């Protein structure tokens, strides 16, 4: 079959295009060797995908997700006035996860979470905590928060004086100005006045 003038022109153009492509590949150092069947092609997404895993510290390993709540003050015959609360995991349980308790003053000083104020999570249920005050009497004008991490507050209350001389714990938002200050973890082991209470956390006396 004799090629038509149109077919001849198309073939010539294709030959010129192929020659130009090979010349460009050679000039740029790119190999034109075909990839063998079954050979994995390179991935352009080589960077690791960031995860939401929390930062691990020497003593405090925050969980990636948790919820919490603080109740009103209650009277305990052995411990005095106690502030109960609880935190619950909403992620896979790991036995080194902890949540903490921070106490805030109405000034710009940072709040501290001490090692003795870290509480482990229950594997499948809510994790109770009871906050105990020096002398059994809570101070006023303080904020108290359950902390998932140094940055994340789960629940907060304000300790306020009532007209009858008693103290009450009023729920406040986690971004309330009273508790919206720097939180620092301190690995120092402060004295726990209630060693026989497994889920008790001591309110620092210096607060």
Secondary structure by P-SEA (a helix, b strand, c coil): ccccaaaaaaaaaaaaaaaaaaaaaaaaccccccccccccccccccccccccccccccccccccccccccccbbbbccccbbbbbccccccccccccccbbbbbccccbbbbbccccbbbbbcccbbbbbbbcccccccccbbbbbcccccccccbbbbbbccccbbbbbbbcccccccccbbbbbccccccccccccccccccccc
